[in-house]
């Protein structure tokens, strides 16, 4: 054990036992660091949780990656492609690919005795992954689609059901404006609610065979493919993987396919989510700076309180480096205590919100019913390490004050 560490540990032990002048200042410094870290943990947990849940909800309606006809536009009346594509076998077992499924869309109008509402009918097949909607079904259950028989059951949103006065088990007529106009009758098997109002009031889910018959498509024709991936951070890379698997088709008789991802289709949503990063960065910088200046004040008080000790140590031959290490060790110990309590407070509040959802949100404004939490151990470790490193670096400057203290004046200092 070095001389500086030994002296610092004795001073820390003495401060616990004696009512020194700096003791209440120590407590204030620890509280400041603890509250700062707790705020940072909550800010990062809420932001990452918010982004993750919004991304998952948007992807739940349209997958991470879509493959459609190159001639497809932004409308819901799509140009069909064949469901038998060679690229599906290439990427189905590729690391990072979660699921590949076919889909088809068609715009229509639901008419009841008293109300009318335009929606988009989304056809899905037996390969559809219902995991997202199963967690968001509020009544009934998801639609069971098979390859052997067509079903007239649909999954409708609570938003649309309330607007039209429909409930679970009701039947309704849906009209399609085409030549000639057509009508289909459906039965509500399940009602879902995701709090993404623009999506909830748009999509109904049905058997894809209804879309084929309405459009006059051949068996096996679809609007496109939806591809889910395991890690959203690899979205751009996996998009390139799909493009490479499809390749470039030069022959006129070959279907020309276009690959888009969720960020391309909904840039306004992801730009908005990106702006949230700026707010959190500002909060983190402010909290770290407050904690740093708090510890600078604490270090200066420790130095002033121990001026006599500094003079004695210098008279005994201790150099400035050893004495500086004494005070930096004390500051690091106080910072560590503050970080410990900050972790307890921040993680504790985050877990409480995660389990009880005691802080609600307005779904119409935030697309979520409660404050989201994403506790990532890596984020917590980085916040702790970053806060400790920045505070210690900030303390190096005021610690230079020790070099200006002379033994004669320090020993006489009272």
C-alpha positions in Angstrom: 0.0 0.0 0.0 1.4 3.4 -1.0 1.9 6.2 1.5 -0.8 8.4 -0.1 -3.4 5.5 0.0 -2.5 4.7 3.6 -3.0 8.3 4.8 -6.2 8.7 2.8 -7.7 5.6 4.3 -6.9 6.8 7.8 -8.5 10.2 7.0 -11.6 8.5 5.6 -11.9 6.4 8.7 -11.4 9.4 10.9 -14.1 11.4 9.1 -16.6 8.6 9.8 -15.9 8.7 13.6 -15.3 12.5 14.2 -17.6 15.4 13.6 -15.2 17.1 11.2 -16.1 20.4 9.4 -16.1 18.6 6.1 -18.4 15.8 7.1 -21.7 17.5 6.1 -20.0 18.7 2.9 -19.1 15.1 2.2 -22.7 14.0 2.6 -23.9 16.8 0.2 -21.3 15.7 -2.4 -22.4 12.1 -2.2 -26.1 13.1 -2.5 -25.3 15.3 -5.5 -23.5 12.5 -7.3 -26.1 9.9 -6.4 -29.0 12.1 -7.7 -27.0 12.9 -10.9 -26.3 9.3 -11.7 -29.9 8.2 -10.9 -31.2 10.9 -13.3 -28.7 9.7 -16.0 -29.7 6.0 -15.5 -33.4 6.9 -15.7 -32.9 9.1 -18.8 -31.0 6.5 -20.7 -33.3 3.7 -19.7 -36.4 5.7 -20.6 -35.0 6.9 -24.0 -33.8 3.4 -25.1 -37.0 1.8 -23.9 -39.1 4.4 -25.7 -37.1 3.9 -29.0 -37.2 0.1 -28.7 -41.0 -0.1 -28.1 -41.8 2.4 -30.9 -39.5 0.5 -33.3 -41.1 -2.8 -32.3 -44.6 -1.5 -32.8 -43.9 0.0 -36.2 -42.1 -3.2 -37.3 -45.0 -5.2 -36.0 -47.2 -3.7 -38.7 -44.7 -3.8 -41.6 -41.7 -5.9 -40.6 -38.1 -4.6 -40.7 -37.5 -5.3 -44.4 -39.9 -5.5 -47.3 -39.4 -7.0 -50.7 -42.0 -5.8 -53.3 -42.4 -5.3 -57.0 -40.1 -2.7 -58.4 -43.1 -0.9 -59.9 -44.9 -0.7 -56.5 -45.7 2.8 -55.3 -46.9 4.2 -51.9 -50.5 3.2 -52.5 -52.0 0.0 -51.0 -53.0 -1.2 -54.5 -49.9 -3.2 -55.2 -48.4 -4.9 -58.3 -48.2 -8.7 -57.5 -45.1 -10.9 -57.5 -44.8 -14.6 -57.2 -44.5 -16.1 -53.7 -42.0 -18.6 -55.1 -38.7 -16.7 -55.1 -35.2 -18.3 -55.1 -33.9 -15.7 -52.7 -36.1 -16.9 -49.8 -34.2 -20.1 -49.5 -30.9 -18.2 -49.5 -31.7 -15.9 -46.6 -34.2 -18.0 -44.6 -31.4 -19.6 -42.6 -29.1 -16.7 -42.7 -27.8 -15.6 -39.2 -29.9 -12.7 -38.0 -33.0 -13.5 -40.0 -36.0 -14.2 -37.7 -38.8 -14.8 -40.1 -39.9 -14.4 -43.7 -43.6 -14.1 -44.5 -45.8 -13.1 -47.5 -48.4 -10.3 -47.4 -50.9 -8.5 -49.6 -52.8 -5.2 -49.0 -55.9 -3.6 -50.4 -57.8 -0.5 -49.5 -61.5 -0.7 -48.7 -64.4 0.8 -46.9 -66.2 -0.7 -43.9 -69.9 0.2 -43.8 -72.3 -0.4 -40.9 -75.8 0.8 -40.4 -74.7 4.1 -38.9 -71.0 4.6 -39.8 -68.4 4.3 -42.6 -64.7 4.1 -42.3 -61.8 3.6 -44.9 -59.2 1.0 -43.9 -56.5 -1.2 -45.4 -57.1 -4.9 -45.5 -53.8 -6.7 -45.0 -53.8 -10.3 -46.1 -51.5 -12.7 -44.4 -50.7 -16.4 -44.9 -50.0 -19.4 -42.7 -46.4 -18.3 -42.3 -47.3 -15.1 -40.5 -45.6 -14.4 -37.2 -48.4 -13.3 -34.7 -46.0 -12.8 -31.8 -46.4 -9.0 -31.8 -50.2 -8.9 -32.1 -50.7 -11.7 -29.5 -49.2 -9.3 -26.9 -51.5 -6.5 -28.1 -54.8 -8.4 -28.4 -57.3 -7.0 -25.9 -60.3 -9.2 -26.8 -60.6 -12.5 -28.6 -57.6 -14.0 -30.4 -55.6 -13.7 -33.6 -56.8 -15.2 -36.9 -55.9 -18.8 -37.7 -54.9 -18.9 -41.4 -54.3 -22.3 -43.2 -53.3 -23.3 -46.7 -56.3 -25.6 -47.1 -59.4 -23.4 -46.4 -60.1 -19.7 -46.5 -61.4 -18.0 -43.4 -63.7 -15.0 -43.2 -62.4 -14.0 -39.7 -60.4 -10.8 -39.2 -58.4 -9.1 -36.6 -59.5 -5.5 -36.1 -58.2 -2.6 -34.0 -60.0 -1.3 -31.0 -59.8 2.2 -32.5 -61.8 1.1 -35.6 -64.2 -1.1 -33.7 -65.1 1.8 -31.3 -65.5 4.2 -34.3 -67.9 1.8 -36.0 -69.6 0.5 -32.9 -68.4 -3.1 -33.5 -67.6 -5.7 -30.9 -66.1 -9.2 -30.8 -68.0 -11.7 -32.9 -69.9 -9.1 -35.0 -70.0 -9.3 -38.7 -69.6 -6.4 -41.1 -69.5 -5.6 -44.8 -66.4 -4.2 -46.5 -66.7 -2.5 -49.9 -63.9 -2.2 -52.5 -63.9 0.5 -55.1 -62.8 -1.2 -58.4 -64.3 -2.3 -61.7 -66.6 -3.9 -60.9 -67.1 -2.8 -57.2 -67.0 -5.7 -54.8 -68.1 -6.5 -51.3 -66.9 -9.0 -48.7 -68.4 -9.9 -45.4 -66.1 -10.5 -42.4 -66.4 -11.6 -38.8 -64.4 -10.1 -35.9 -62.3 -12.8 -34.2 -60.0 -10.5 -32.3 -59.5 -6.9 -31.3 -56.0 -5.4 -30.9 -54.7 -2.1 -29.5 -51.1 -0.9 -30.0 -51.6 2.8 -29.1 -50.1 3.7 -32.5 -53.2 5.5 -33.6 -52.3 6.1 -37.2 -51.6 2.4 -37.7 -54.5 1.2 -35.5 -57.1 3.0 -37.4 -55.6 1.8 -40.7 -55.0 -2.0 -40.7 -57.3 -5.0 -40.5 -55.8 -8.5 -40.9 -57.4 -11.3 -42.9 -56.7 -14.4 -45.0 -54.5 -13.5 -48.0 -56.8 -15.5 -50.3 -59.4 -12.7 -50.0 -56.9 -10.2 -51.5 -56.0 -12.6 -54.3 -59.7 -13.1 -55.2 -60.5 -9.4 -55.0 -57.6 -8.5 -57.3 -58.0 -11.4 -59.6 -54.5 -12.7 -58.9 -53.3 -16.2 -59.6 -52.7 -18.7 -56.8 -49.3 -17.9 -55.3 -49.2 -14.2 -56.2 -48.6 -11.7 -53.3 -47.9 -8.1 -52.7 -44.4 -8.9 -51.3 -42.4 -10.4 -48.5 -41.9 -9.2 -45.0 -38.6 -10.0 -43.3 -38.0 -9.7 -39.5 -34.5 -9.6 -38.1 -33.2 -10.3 -34.6 -31.1 -7.1 -34.1 -32.4 -3.7 -35.2 -28.9 -2.3 -35.0 -28.0 -4.5 -38.0 -30.9 -3.2 -40.1 -28.7 -1.6 -42.8 -26.4 -4.6 -43.0 -29.4 -7.1 -43.2 -31.0 -4.9 -45.9 -27.8 -5.3 -48.0 -27.8 -9.1 -47.3 -31.3 -9.3 -48.8 -30.4 -7.1 -51.8 -27.4 -9.3 -52.5 -29.5 -12.5 -52.2 -32.0 -11.1 -54.8 -29.3 -9.8 -57.1 -29.9 -7.9 -60.4 -32.3 -9.4 -62.9 -31.7 -8.3 -66.5 -34.2 -10.4 -68.4 -37.5 -8.6 -69.2 -39.5 -11.7 -68.3 -38.0 -11.8 -64.8 -39.7 -10.0 -61.9 -37.9 -6.8 -60.8 -37.9 -6.6 -57.0 -37.3 -3.7 -54.7 -35.9 -3.9 -51.2 -36.9 -1.3 -48.5 -36.5 -1.3 -44.8 -38.6 0.2 -42.0 -36.4 3.3 -41.7 -36.9 4.1 -45.4 -40.6 3.6 -45.2 -41.2 5.7 -42.1 -38.4 8.3 -42.1 -40.4 10.9 -40.1 -40.9 8.5 -37.2 -37.2 7.6 -37.0 -36.1 11.2 -37.5 -38.3 12.1 -34.5 -36.8 9.2 -32.5 -33.3 10.5 -33.4 -34.0 13.9 -32.0 -34.6 12.3 -28.6 -30.9 11.4 -28.4 -30.0 15.1 -28.3 -32.1 15.7 -25.3 -30.5 12.8 -23.4 -27.0 13.8 -24.3 -27.7 17.3 -22.9 -29.1 15.8 -19.7 -26.0 13.5 -19.3 -23.6 16.4 -19.9 -25.4 18.7 -17.4 -25.5 16.0 -14.7 -21.8 15.0 -15.1 -20.8 18.7 -15.0 -22.9 19.4 -11.9 -21.4 16.3 -10.2 -17.9 17.3 -11.3 -18.1 20.9 -10.0 -19.7 19.5 -6.8 -16.6 17.4 -6.2 -14.3 20.3 -7.1 -15.9 22.3 -4.3 -15.6 19.3 -2.0 -11.9 18.8 -2.8 -11.1 22.5 -2.2 -12.8 22.2 1.2 -10.8 19.1 2.1 -7.6 20.8 1.1 -8.4 23.9 3.2 -9.4 21.8 6.2 -6.2 19.8 6.1 -3.8 22.7 5.3 -1.9 22.0 8.6 -1.5 18.4 7.7 -0.2 19.3 4.2 2.4 21.5 5.8 3.5 18.7 8.2 3.7 16.2 5.4 5.8 18.5 3.3 8.1 19.3 6.2 8.6 15.5 6.7 9.6 15.2 3.0 6.5 14.2 1.2 6.3 15.5 -2.3 3.3 17.1 -4.0 2.4 13.9 -5.9 2.0 11.9 -2.7 -0.1 14.6 -1.0 -2.2 15.1 -4.2 -2.9 11.3 -4.2 -4.2 11.5 -0.7 -7.0 14.0 -1.6 -7.7 12.4 -5.0 -8.2 9.0 -3.2 -10.6 10.6 -0.8 -12.5 12.3 -3.7 -12.6 8.9 -5.6 -14.0 7.2 -2.4 -16.7 9.8 -2.1 -17.5 9.6 -5.8 -17.7 5.8 -5.5 -20.2 6.1 -2.6 -22.3 8.5 -4.6 -22.3 6.2 -7.6 -23.3 3.3 -5.3 -26.3 5.2 -4.0 -27.1 6.5 -7.5 -27.2 3.0 -8.9 -29.5 1.9 -6.0 -31.9 4.9 -6.6 -31.8 4.8 -10.4 -32.1 1.1 -10.9 -34.6 0.8 -8.1 -37.0 3.4 -9.6 -36.5 1.9 -13.1 -37.4 -1.6 -11.8 -40.4 -0.2 -9.9 -41.7 1.4 -13.1 -40.9 -1.7 -15.1 -42.9 -4.0 -12.7 -45.8 -1.6 -11.7 -46.0 1.0 -14.5 -47.0 3.5 -11.9 -46.1 6.5 -14.2 -48.7 6.5 -17.0 -48.5 8.3 -20.4 -51.1 9.6 -22.8 -51.2 7.1 -25.7 -52.5 9.7 -28.1 -49.4 11.8 -27.6 -46.6 9.3 -26.8 -47.9 6.0 -28.5 -47.4 4.3 -25.1 -49.6 3.8 -22.1 -46.8 4.1 -19.5 -43.2 5.2 -19.3 -41.1 2.5 -21.0 -37.9 1.2 -19.3 -35.0 -0.6 -20.9 -32.3 -1.5 -18.3 -29.2 -2.4 -20.2 -26.2 -3.5 -18.0 -23.8 -2.1 -20.6 -25.3 1.3 -20.4 -25.2 1.3 -16.6 -21.5 0.3 -16.6 -20.6 3.0 -19.1 -22.5 5.7 -17.1 -20.7 4.7 -14.0 -17.3 4.5 -15.6 -17.7 7.7 -17.5 -18.9 9.6 -14.5 -16.0 8.4 -12.4 -13.5 9.2 -15.1 -14.8 12.7 -15.8 -15.0 13.7 -12.2 -11.4 12.5 -11.4 -10.1 14.3 -14.5 -11.9 17.5 -13.4 -10.3 17.1 -9.9 -6.7 17.1 -11.3 -6.8 20.9 -11.9 -7.8 22.1 -8.4 -5.5 19.5 -6.8 -2.6 21.5 -8.2 -3.4 24.0 -5.4 -1.4 21.7 -3.1 1.9 22.6 -4.9 1.4 26.3 -3.8 1.2 25.5 -0.1 4.5 26.1 1.7 5.3 24.1 4.9 6.0 27.2 7.1 2.7 29.0 6.3 0.7 25.8 6.3 1.9 24.7 9.8 1.0 28.1 11.1 -2.3 28.1 9.3 -5.3 28.1 11.6 
